[in-house]
């Protein structure tokens, strides 16, 4: 029972890293010149089973010029179970924002990732589009966005649940993205709820789409240290044969944030 529980926690960590930004406290619309968030955790269990997990997550934001903001995030996860590799994943995202403090602003971003369990050897996509801050107050923020995405994924298998892609380890396509996200504060600004939802259909195949919902809660503890709880639901409709389409996860942990004006 203990080993099954531990494996479940490791799966939660994996999803938290790869479906990211639900817990991110770095906001590109802030007027801060520099923001940094660092996280490094790990666990080791030995006995009836031997499990090693190392997780890192780093975010960095800098205001290059009054109207330009650069933000980057790098996450990695490595897991061994009884000397067998379970995870060896990397996720990296970089974005350049133009006038993010305004009601409507533009951005360009690029993503790179790997996913050992989902048999994704390498995936990258780039996108660009506008973001509209539909509601922007001290206690509630709502952002809406739509953009165009070019994506290319190299799998370690060539048999999929959608037979039209069979025979090729690489799938490249264009997607559109529809996004809503934001946050709300309570208890005099100490308690924060943040949420994100997006839908990404492929332009050439109605059966190839992905969707995701993230809801997070954060409560500060002491000098940048906070406690957070996150629920994530994700669905990817085209996967390698034998891989599940849906993931649901509830996880919690600690975060630390440094800001400089």
SERO-4910 file (N, C-alpha, C, O; in steps of 0.05 Angstrom, whole numbers):
BEGIN
 pado doro    nc1    nc2    nc3   cac1   cac2   cac3    cc1    cc2    cc3    oc1    oc2    oc3
  Unk    A     17    -24      0      0      0      0     17     25      0     11     45    -14
  Unk    A     39     24     16     56     48     17     69     54     -9     71     77    -17
  Unk    A     78     33    -24     92     37    -49     72     48    -70     80     65    -86
  Unk    A     47     39    -70     27     49    -89     22     79    -83     19     95   -102
  Unk    A     20     86    -58     16    114    -51     39    132    -60     35    154    -71
  Unk    A     64    122    -56     87    137    -64     88    141    -94     94    163   -104
  Unk    A     82    120   -110     81    122   -139     60    143   -147     65    158   -166
  Unk    A     37    143   -134     17    163   -140     26    191   -136     20    209   -152
  Unk    A     41    196   -115     52    223   -110     71    230   -131     72    253   -140
  Unk    A     88    211   -141    107    217   -162     92    224   -188    101    242   -203
  Unk    A     70    210   -194     54    217   -217     43    245   -215     41    259   -235
  Unk    A     35    253   -191     24    279   -187     45    300   -193     40    321   -205
  Unk    A     70    295   -183     92    314   -188     97    316   -218    101    338   -228
  Unk    A     96    294   -233    101    294   -261     81    312   -275     89    329   -292
  Unk    A     55    309   -269     35    325   -283     38    354   -275     34    372   -292
  Unk    A     44    360   -250     48    387   -242     69    401   -258     67    425   -264
  Unk    A     91    387   -264    113    399   -279    105    403   -308    110    424   -320
  Unk    A     93    383   -320     89    383   -349     65    399   -358     64    408   -381
  Unk    A     46    403   -341     22    419   -349     22    446   -335      1    456   -328
  Unk    A     41    457   -333     49    480   -318     33    504   -321     19    505   -341
  Unk    A     34    522   -308     33    548   -297     11    552   -278      5    575   -270
  Unk    A     -3    531   -269    -24    535   -250    -15    546   -224    -29    562   -211
  Unk    A     10    539   -215     20    548   -190     38    572   -193     48    583   -173
  Unk    A     43    581   -217     63    603   -221     52    629   -209     29    636   -213
  Unk    A     69    642   -193     62    667   -181     74    691   -195     69    714   -189
  Unk    A     91    685   -215    104    706   -230     84    716   -252     75    700   -268
  Unk    A     78    742   -251     58    753   -269     72    774   -287     84    793   -278
  Unk    A     69    770   -314     82    788   -333     71    816   -332     84    834   -342
  Unk    A     47    820   -322     35    846   -321     43    863   -297     36    887   -295
  Unk    A     58    851   -278     68    866   -255     88    887   -265    100    884   -286
  Unk    A     91    908   -249    111    929   -256    138    923   -244    156    939   -247
  Unk    A    142    900   -231    167    893   -220    188    890   -243    182    880   -264
  Unk    A    213    898   -237    234    896   -257    246    868   -258    256    859   -279
  Unk    A    245    854   -235    258    827   -234    241    810   -215    234    818   -193
  Unk    A    236    785   -224    222    765   -208    235    738   -212    243    731   -234
  Unk    A    239    723   -190    252    698   -191    238    678   -173    232    684   -149
  Unk    A    233    654   -183    220    633   -167    236    607   -171    240    598   -194
  Unk    A    246    596   -149    263    572   -150    251    549   -133    239    554   -112
  Unk    A    253    525   -143    243    502   -128    260    478   -135    265    472   -159
  Unk    A    270    463   -115    285    439   -118    277    420    -96    281    425    -73
  Unk    A    265    397   -104    255    378    -84    264    350    -93    270    345   -116
  Unk    A    264    331    -74    271    304    -81    262    285    -59    256    294    -36
  Unk    A    262    259    -65    256    239    -45    270    213    -52    276    208    -75
  Unk    A    276    198    -31    289    172    -35    277    152    -15    276    157      9
  Unk    A    268    130    -25    257    109     -8    270     82    -14    274     75    -37
  Unk    A    278     68      7    291     42      3    280     22     23    275     29     46
  Unk    A    275     -2     15    263    -23     31    252    -44     13    266    -56     -2
  Unk    A    225    -48     15    212    -67     -3    214    -57    -32    216    -73    -51
  Unk    A    214    -30    -36    219    -19    -62    239      4    -59    242     15    -37
  Unk    A    253     11    -81    272     32    -81    264     53   -101    261     48   -125
  Unk    A    259     78    -91    248     99   -109    265    124   -104    269    133    -81
  Unk    A    274    136   -126    289    161   -125    275    181   -143    269    175   -166
  Unk    A    269    205   -133    256    226   -148    271    253   -144    276    261   -121
  Unk    A    277    266   -166    289    293   -165    273    311   -182    270    306   -206
  Unk    A    263    333   -171    246    352   -186    258    381   -182    264    389   -160
  Unk    A    260    395   -204    268    423   -203    250    440   -220    240    431   -241
  Unk    A    245    464   -211    228    483   -226    239    511   -221    241    520   -198
  Unk    A    245    526   -243    257    552   -240    243    571   -260    239    565   -283
  Unk    A    235    595   -249    223    615   -266    238    641   -262    246    648   -240
  Unk    A    240    656   -284    254    681   -284    241    701   -302    233    695   -324
  Unk    A    237    726   -292    225    747   -308    242    772   -305    251    779   -283
  Unk    A    246    786   -327    261    811   -326    247    831   -345    240    824   -368
  Unk    A    245    856   -337    234    877   -353    258    890   -368    273    906   -357
  Unk    A    261    882   -394    284    891   -409    284    920   -415    304    934   -412
  Unk    A    260    930   -423    255    958   -428    228    965   -417    213    947   -409
  Unk    A    220    990   -416    194    997   -405    170    982   -417    151    976   -404
  Unk    A    172    975   -443    150    962   -457    154    932   -463    136    919   -473
  Unk    A    178    921   -456    184    894   -463    191    878   -438    207    887   -421
  Unk    A    179    854   -435    183    836   -413    191    808   -424    177    798   -441
  Unk    A    212    797   -412    220    770   -420    216    751   -396    224    758   -373
  Unk    A    204    728   -401    198    709   -380    206    681   -389    200    673   -412
  Unk    A    220    666   -372    228    639   -380    223    620   -356    225    628   -333
  Unk    A    217    595   -363    213    574   -343    226    548   -352    223    540   -375
  Unk    A    240    535   -334    253    509   -340    246    490   -317    251    496   -294
  Unk    A    235    467   -324    228    447   -304    240    420   -313    242    415   -337
  Unk    A    247    404   -294    257    377   -300    248    357   -279    244    365   -256
  Unk    A    245    332   -287    237    311   -268    251    285   -275    251    277   -298
  Unk    A    263    273   -255    277    247   -259    267    228   -237    267    235   -213
  Unk    A    258    204   -245    249    184   -226    259    156   -233    259    148   -256
  Unk    A    269    142   -213    277    114   -215    260     97   -196    255    105   -173
  Unk    A    251     74   -205    236     55   -189    249     28   -190    248     14   -211
  Unk    A    262     20   -168    277     -6   -167    297     -8   -190    297    -28   -205
  Unk    A    313     13   -194    334     15   -214    323     16   -243    338     13   -262
  Unk    A    297     21   -246    285     25   -272    276     53   -276    262     64   -259
  Unk    A    285     66   -298    277     94   -302    248     96   -309    238     83   -327
  Unk    A    234    113   -294    205    118   -298    201    145   -312    184    147   -330
  Unk    A    215    165   -303    213    192   -314    240    204   -320    259    199   -306
  Unk    A    242    218   -342    265    234   -348    256    256   -367    260    255   -391
  Unk    A    243    276   -355    228    296   -371    239    324   -367    249    331   -346
  Unk    A    236    340   -388    244    368   -388    222    385   -401    211    377   -421
  Unk    A    217    408   -389    198    427   -400    211    454   -399    220    463   -378
  Unk    A    211    468   -421    222    495   -422    203    513   -438    194    506   -460
  Unk    A    198    537   -427    181    556   -440    193    584   -437    201    592   -416
  Unk    A    194    599   -459    204    626   -459    184    643   -474    173    635   -495
  Unk    A    179    668   -464    160    685   -476    170    714   -475    183    722   -456
  Unk    A    163    729   -496    169    757   -498    143    773   -500    128    768   -519
  Unk    A    138    791   -481    113    806   -480    118    835   -487    138    847   -480
  Unk    A     98    846   -502    100    875   -509     77    890   -495     54    885   -499
  Unk    A     85    909   -478     67    925   -462     46    908   -446     22    913   -449
  Unk    A     56    889   -430     38    871   -416     21    885   -394      2    874   -384
  Unk    A     29    910   -387     13    925   -367    -12    937   -378    -28    947   -363
  Unk    A    -15    936   -405    -39    948   -417    -62    929   -418    -59    905   -412
  Unk    A    -86    939   -424   -110    923   -425   -107    901   -447   -115    878   -442
  Unk    A    -96    908   -470    -91    889   -492    -61    889   -498    -50    911   -502
  Unk    A    -49    866   -498    -20    865   -504    -14    840   -521    -30    821   -521
  Unk    A      9    840   -534     17    818   -551     41    803   -540     54    813   -522
  Unk    A     45    779   -550     68    763   -540     76    743   -562     61    737   -580
  Unk    A    100    733   -559    111    711   -575    124    691   -555    139    699   -538
  Unk    A    118    665   -558    129    646   -540    137    620   -554    127    614   -576
  Unk    A    155    605   -542    165    580   -553    167    560   -530    175    567   -507
  Unk    A    160    535   -536    160    513   -516    177    490   -527    178    485   -551
  Unk    A    191    477   -508    206    452   -514    201    433   -491    202    440   -468
  Unk    A    195    407   -498    189    388   -476    195    360   -485    196    353   -509
  Unk    A    200    342   -465    201    314   -469    184    300   -448    179    312   -427
  Unk    A    174    276   -454    157    262   -435    161    232   -438    151    220   -457
  Unk    A    176    220   -420    184    192   -422    159    174   -421    158    155   -436
  Unk    A    141    179   -403    118    161   -399     99    162   -423     88    142   -431
  Unk    A     96    186   -435     78    189   -458     92    183   -485     80    187   -506
  Unk    A    116    173   -483    132    165   -506    136    189   -525    137    185   -550
  Unk    A    140    212   -513    146    236   -529    176    241   -526    186    249   -505
  Unk    A    191    236   -548    220    240   -547    227    269   -548    246    278   -534
  Unk    A    212    285   -564    218    313   -565    193    327   -577    182    319   -597
  Unk    A    185    349   -565    163    365   -575    170    395   -573    181    403   -553
  Unk    A    163    410   -594    166    438   -592    142    452   -605    131    440   -624
  Unk    A    135    475   -596    115    491   -610    120    520   -604    130    528   -583
  Unk    A    112    536   -624    115    565   -621     88    578   -627     72    567   -642
  Unk    A     82    600   -613     56    613   -617     59    643   -613     78    652   -601
  Unk    A     39    657   -623     38    686   -619      9    695   -622     -7    683   -636
  Unk    A      2    716   -607    -25    727   -609    -29    748   -588    -11    756   -573
  Unk    A    -54    758   -587    -60    779   -567    -72    768   -541    -84    746   -542
  Unk    A    -70    783   -520    -83    776   -494    -99    801   -486    -89    823   -487
  Unk    A   -124    796   -478   -141    817   -468   -147    814   -439   -158    793   -431
  Unk    A   -140    833   -423   -146    833   -394   -174    844   -391   -178    868   -386
  Unk    A   -194    826   -393   -222    834   -393   -230    847   -366   -245    866   -366
  Unk    A   -220    836   -344   -225    847   -318   -198    850   -304   -183    831   -302
  Unk    A   -193    874   -294   -167    879   -282   -172    898   -258   -174    922   -261
  Unk    A   -172    886   -234   -175    902   -210   -156    891   -189   -141    873   -195
  Unk    A   -156    902   -165   -138    893   -144   -145    866   -133   -128    852   -122
  Unk    A   -170    857   -137   -178    831   -125   -185    811   -146   -186    787   -140
  Unk    A   -191    819   -171   -199    800   -192   -186    807   -218   -186    830   -226
  Unk    A   -175    787   -232   -163    791   -258   -173    768   -276   -173    744   -268
  Unk    A   -183    775   -300   -192    755   -320   -178    762   -346   -180    784   -356
  Unk    A   -163    742   -358   -149    746   -383   -160    727   -404   -165    703   -398
  Unk    A   -165    737   -428   -174    721   -451   -153    723   -473   -141    744   -477
  Unk    A   -148    701   -487   -128    701   -508   -135    680   -529   -148    660   -524
  Unk    A   -127    687   -554   -130    668   -576   -104    671   -593    -94    693   -598
  Unk    A    -94    648   -602    -69    650   -618    -67    626   -637    -83    607   -636
  Unk    A    -47    627   -653    -41    606   -673    -15    592   -664      4    605   -657
  Unk    A    -15    565   -665      8    549   -655     18    531   -677      2    517   -691
  Unk    A     44    530   -681     56    509   -697     70    490   -679     86    497   -662
  Unk    A     64    464   -682     73    443   -664     85    420   -679     75    412   -700
  Unk    A    107    409   -668    120    385   -680    128    367   -657    142    375   -639
  Unk    A    119    341   -659    125    322   -637    138    297   -649    128    286   -669
  Unk    A    160    288   -637    173    264   -645    168    243   -623    177    246   -601
  Unk    A    153    222   -630    146    200   -612    167    178   -615    182    177   -634
  Unk    A    167    160   -595    183    136   -597    168    112   -609    178     90   -609
  Unk    A    144    117   -618    127     96   -630    112    109   -654    111    133   -656
  Unk    A    101     92   -671     87    103   -694     59     91   -698     48     92   -720
  Unk    A     48     80   -676     21     70   -676      4     86   -656     11     87   -632
  Unk    A    -18     98   -665    -33    117   -649    -62    107   -647    -71     90   -663
  Unk    A    -77    119   -628   -105    113   -627   -121    125   -650   -143    116   -657
  Unk    A   -109    145   -663   -121    157   -688   -104    146   -712    -82    155   -716
  Unk    A   -116    127   -726   -101    112   -746    -90    128   -769    -72    120   -783
  Unk    A   -101    152   -774    -92    168   -796    -63    177   -792    -50    186   -811
  Unk    A    -53    176   -768    -25    184   -762     -6    160   -762     18    164   -759
  Unk    A    -16    136   -764      1    112   -762     22    112   -784     18    120   -807
  Unk    A     46    101   -776     68     98   -795     89    120   -793    110    117   -806
  Unk    A     84    140   -778    104    162   -775    108    168   -746     89    171   -731
  Unk    A    133    170   -738    139    177   -710    137    207   -704    137    215   -681
  Unk    A    135    223   -725    133    252   -722    106    262   -731     97    255   -753
  Unk    A     93    278   -715     68    291   -722     72    322   -720     79    332   -699
  Unk    A     69    335   -743     72    364   -744     46    376   -754     34    366   -773
  Unk    A     37    398   -741     11    410   -749      8    438   -738     24    447   -722
  Unk    A    -13    451   -747    -21    478   -737    -45    474   -719    -63    459   -724
  Unk    A    -45    489   -697    -67    490   -678    -76    518   -673    -60    537   -676
  Unk    A   -100    521   -665   -109    547   -653   -113    542   -623   -118    520   -614
  Unk    A   -110    564   -608   -112    562   -579   -133    583   -569   -132    606   -577
  Unk    A   -151    574   -552   -170    592   -539   -166    589   -509   -167    567   -498
  Unk    A   -161    611   -496   -151    611   -468   -166    631   -451   -172    653   -460
  Unk    A   -172    623   -426   -182    641   -405   -167    634   -379   -164    611   -372
  Unk    A   -159    655   -366   -144    651   -341   -145    676   -324   -153    697   -333
  Unk    A   -136    673   -299   -136    696   -281   -134    687   -252   -127    664   -246
  Unk    A   -141    705   -234   -139    699   -206   -158    718   -190   -168    738   -200
  Unk    A   -162    711   -165   -178    727   -147   -166    725   -119   -155    704   -111
  Unk    A   -167    747   -104   -156    749    -77   -178    751    -56   -200    761    -62
  Unk    A   -172    740    -33   -191    742    -10   -174    745     16   -149    744     15
  Unk    A   -187    749     38   -174    753     64   -153    775     63   -129    771     70
  Unk    A   -161    798     53   -144    822     51   -120    817     33    -98    826     39
  Unk    A   -124    801     12   -102    796     -7    -84    774      0    -65    768    -15
  Unk    A    -88    760     22    -69    739     30    -76    712     17    -57    697     10
  Unk    A   -101    706     12   -109    681      0   -114    686    -30   -128    705    -37
  Unk    A   -102    670    -47   -104    674    -76   -114    648    -89   -103    626    -84
  Unk    A   -133    651   -107   -142    629   -124   -135    637   -153   -142    658   -162
  Unk    A   -121    619   -167   -115    624   -196   -125    600   -212   -127    578   -203
  Unk    A   -132    606   -237   -144    586   -255   -135    591   -283   -129    613   -291
  Unk    A   -135    569   -299   -129    571   -328   -145    549   -342   -147    526   -332
  Unk    A   -156    556   -365   -169    536   -382   -161    542   -411   -162    565   -419
  Unk    A   -153    521   -426   -149    525   -454   -158    501   -471   -160    479   -461
  Unk    A   -163    507   -496   -172    487   -516   -155    491   -541   -154    513   -551
  Unk    A   -142    469   -550   -125    471   -574   -133    451   -595   -123    428   -595
  Unk    A   -150    458   -613   -157    440   -635   -137    443   -658   -127    465   -664
  Unk    A   -132    421   -672   -116    421   -696   -132    433   -719   -156    428   -720
  Unk    A   -119    448   -737   -134    460   -759   -142    441   -781   -160    446   -796
  Unk    A   -127    418   -783   -132    400   -805   -146    373   -796   -150    356   -813
  Unk    A   -152    371   -770   -164    346   -761   -180    351   -736   -169    358   -715
  Unk    A   -207    349   -737   -224    355   -714   -219    336   -691   -226    343   -668
  Unk    A   -209    312   -697   -204    292   -675   -179    297   -660   -174    284   -639
  Unk    A   -162    315   -670   -136    320   -656   -139    346   -641   -136    368   -652
  Unk    A   -144    344   -615   -146    367   -598   -137    361   -570   -135    337   -563
  Unk    A   -131    381   -555   -124    377   -526   -138    400   -511   -142    422   -521
  Unk    A   -144    393   -486   -156    413   -468   -146    409   -440   -137    387   -433
  Unk    A   -146    431   -424   -135    429   -397   -149    450   -379   -154    472   -388
  Unk    A   -153    442   -354   -163    460   -333   -145    458   -309   -140    436   -299
  Unk    A   -135    481   -300   -119    483   -276   -132    502   -256   -140    524   -263
  Unk    A   -134    493   -231   -144    510   -210   -124    508   -186   -118    486   -177
  Unk    A   -115    531   -176    -95    531   -155   -103    550   -133   -116    570   -137
  Unk    A    -94    544   -108    -99    561    -85    -72    565    -71    -56    546    -67
  Unk    A    -66    589    -63    -41    596    -51    -45    613    -26    -61    632    -26
  Unk    A    -31    606     -4    -33    621     21     -4    627     31     11    608     35
  Unk    A      4    652     34     31    658     42     36    650     71     18    651     88
  Unk    A     60    640     76     68    631    103     87    651    116     83    661    138
  Unk    A    109    657    101    130    674    113    150    683     92    163    667     79
  Unk    A    151    710     88    172    722     71    176    708     44    197    698     38
  Unk    A    155    707     28    157    695      2    151    665      0    147    654    -21
  Unk    A    151    653     24    145    624     25    114    620     27    101    633     43
  Unk    A    103    603     10     74    599     10     67    570      8     83    553     -1
  Unk    A     42    564     16     31    537     14     10    537     -9     -6    555    -10
  Unk    A     12    517    -27     -7    517    -49    -19    490    -54     -7    469    -48
  Unk    A    -44    490    -64    -59    466    -72    -67    470   -101    -77    491   -108
  Unk    A    -64    449   -117    -70    451   -146    -86    427   -155    -79    404   -148
  Unk    A   -107    432   -171   -122    411   -184   -118    414   -214   -121    436   -225
  Unk    A   -112    393   -228   -107    394   -257   -123    371   -271   -122    348   -263
  Unk    A   -137    379   -292   -149    360   -310   -139    365   -338   -139    388   -347
  Unk    A   -130    345   -351   -120    348   -379   -129    325   -396   -133    302   -387
  Unk    A   -133    331   -422   -142    312   -441   -127    317   -467   -128    339   -478
  Unk    A   -114    296   -478   -101    297   -504   -113    275   -521   -111    251   -514
  Unk    A   -126    282   -543   -143    263   -557   -128    245   -575   -138    223   -582
  Unk    A   -104    252   -584    -87    235   -600    -63    227   -584    -46    244   -577
  Unk    A    -60    201   -578    -38    191   -562    -27    166   -575    -41    154   -592
  Unk    A     -4    157   -566      7    131   -575    -12    109   -565    -22    111   -542
  Unk    A    -16     89   -581    -33     67   -574    -26     55   -546     -3     49   -541
  Unk    A    -46     53   -528    -42     43   -502    -38     64   -480    -37     57   -457
  Unk    A    -35     89   -488    -31    111   -469    -59    124   -464    -74    128   -483
  Unk    A    -65    129   -439    -91    141   -432    -92    170   -441    -72    184   -441
  Unk    A   -116    179   -449   -121    206   -458   -123    226   -435   -115    249   -437
  Unk    A   -135    218   -412   -142    236   -391   -123    233   -367   -113    211   -361
  Unk    A   -118    256   -354   -103    256   -329   -118    275   -310   -126    297   -318
  Unk    A   -122    266   -285   -133    283   -264   -115    281   -240   -106    260   -233
  Unk    A   -109    304   -228    -91    303   -206    -97    326   -185   -104    348   -193
  Unk    A    -93    319   -160    -95    339   -138    -68    337   -123    -61    316   -114
  Unk    A    -54    359   -121    -28    359   -108    -25    384    -91    -40    403    -94
  Unk    A     -4    384    -74      1    407    -57     31    409    -51     45    389    -54
  Unk    A     40    432    -42     68    435    -36     74    464    -28     56    479    -20
  Unk    A    100    471    -29    110    497    -21    122    511    -44    132    499    -63
  Unk    A    121    538    -44    134    554    -65    148    578    -52    141    586    -30
  Unk    A    168    588    -66    183    612    -56    186    631    -79    193    624   -101
  Unk    A    181    657    -73    181    678    -94    197    701    -84    194    711    -62
  Unk    A    215    711   -102    231    735    -97    224    756   -117    224    751   -141
  Unk    A    219    781   -108    212    803   -126    231    827   -120    239    831    -97
  Unk    A    237    842   -141    253    866   -139    242    888   -156    237    884   -180
  Unk    A    237    911   -144    226    934   -158    247    947   -175    241    967   -189
***
